[in-house]
């Protein structure tokens, strides 16, 4: 029963990471390259979603739409609330990485006739993504655990199921919570281990500060 | 008509006027060397030519096409002008080969096989074919600069702009880069070189431009400038450089 719940946590985690990565990358790019208007907009976005407590966001996304007669499933509400929240944090990781790439890289690309978009896409982003991995493994650890918050909007993920068990068998509470703790220890370890492997694999030979190394353009 | 014409370029950064009306032209196949004290706008001049920074006033023509025109296709024009930076600026996530190949593939839409062959030829030309699979961080400064020259050559440019290409190098690495540049000049490449290497200027330049405080003080053949400079400032500068860098070649 608990394992079935964990599967839902994993599904949510997957959805959160995809939403967070895609929106976070976009927000970071707008913040760094979007000019004044889009830059301000992106900064405001990052500020708002990093300021509001996760539980409040969950309630807003779950109960908000129903005010207008639109019922959205808990999974979707949780994906949006926690995914957008994570995207705000991820955007700051990626923004730092984008700004760490020396300006000479863009100058060199532009001076050979590359468009600005291509210079960013082919030269800056591949390098920035490598730098981001370390920061992302931190964000990953935090997002994994955030998935349990989704129980407040009624998602029958692992913590919700623990509650269902303990409501009937109070004596099992300690054991159940310890099991959940163990599950998250394993999940976090596995995730960080995978990211560490990725970081090593992508490391650019000879370059210590920046990880990575593509063989092809 | 000259390959490159620079006409009355002005450029301000904030309140400081870095270029105060610079004009000259460069003939096909010629090498022109720009010398002068630091902070006199030499690098800015190069960047105004390929429009990495836009001049406030003045015009630039490359092969009869105006670079400074409002409707100029700047990416196409830049592709015809190589640029070699003081700090190399090789793409650090790409191998030497990919660094040289990326321009032909992504800018000139060349087929990858053809571009690989071309890139290997250009690496061979700068003597680094065996380093094709190395990343920039695995190369010495001199090797990196030679790769960056190969990267410029792979675009088959009409001219190459060099911005102090040896200033960031350890003294013992300067020679290998200068050798490549001398070969290039002899092979008929059109080059505009900002440098403090007087030996290079003296032996390779068709003409030398001496710049100070945003204007051209004097220009002429190496003979004229080194043996009978018209302006006392030119003489002083060459004397000082000679003291700093030793033998002028």
Boltz contact constraints between the chains, C-beta under 6 A:
constraints:
  - contact:
      token1: [A, 104]
      token2: [B, 87]
      max_distance: 6.0
  - contact:
      token1: [A, 104]
      token2: [B, 89]
      max_distance: 6.0
  - contact:
      token1: [A, 108]
      token2: [B, 89]
      max_distance: 6.0
  - contact:
      token1: [A, 111]
      token2: [B, 50]
      max_distance: 6.0
  - contact:
      token1: [A, 111]
      token2: [B, 78]
      max_distance: 6.0
  - contact:
      token1: [A, 111]
      token2: [B, 83]
      max_distance: 6.0
  - contact:
      token1: [A, 112]
      token2: [B, 103]
      max_distance: 6.0
  - contact:
      token1: [A, 112]
      token2: [B, 107]
      max_distance: 6.0
  - contact:
      token1: [A, 112]
      token2: [B, 155]
      max_distance: 6.0
  - contact:
      token1: [A, 113]
      token2: [B, 75]
      max_distance: 6.0
  - contact:
      token1: [A, 113]
      token2: [B, 78]
      max_distance: 6.0
  - contact:
      token1: [A, 113]
      token2: [B, 79]
      max_distance: 6.0
  - contact:
      token1: [A, 113]
      token2: [B, 107]
      max_distance: 6.0
  - contact:
      token1: [A, 114]
      token2: [B, 107]
      max_distance: 6.0
  - contact:
      token1: [A, 115]
      token2: [B, 75]
      max_distance: 6.0
  - contact:
      token1: [A, 123]
      token2: [B, 91]
      max_distance: 6.0
  - contact:
      token1: [A, 126]
      token2: [B, 93]
      max_distance: 6.0
  - contact:
      token1: [A, 127]
      token2: [B, 93]
      max_distance: 6.0
  - contact:
      token1: [A, 204]
      token2: [B, 93]
      max_distance: 6.0
  - contact:
      token1: [A, 204]
      token2: [B, 135]
      max_distance: 6.0
  - contact:
      token1: [A, 205]
      token2: [B, 135]
      max_distance: 6.0
  - contact:
      token1: [A, 205]
      token2: [B, 138]
      max_distance: 6.0
  - contact:
      token1: [A, 206]
      token2: [B, 135]
      max_distance: 6.0
  - contact:
      token1: [A, 206]
      token2: [B, 137]
      max_distance: 6.0
  - contact:
      token1: [A, 206]
      token2: [B, 138]
      max_distance: 6.0
  - contact:
      token1: [A, 207]
      token2: [B, 92]
      max_distance: 6.0
  - contact:
      token1: [A, 207]
      token2: [B, 137]
      max_distance: 6.0
  - contact:
      token1: [A, 212]
      token2: [B, 93]
      max_distance: 6.0
  - contact:
      token1: [A, 214]
      token2: [B, 93]
      max_distance: 6.0
  - contact:
      token1: [A, 217]
      token2: [B, 98]
      max_distance: 6.0
  - contact:
      token1: [A, 217]
      token2: [B, 102]
      max_distance: 6.0
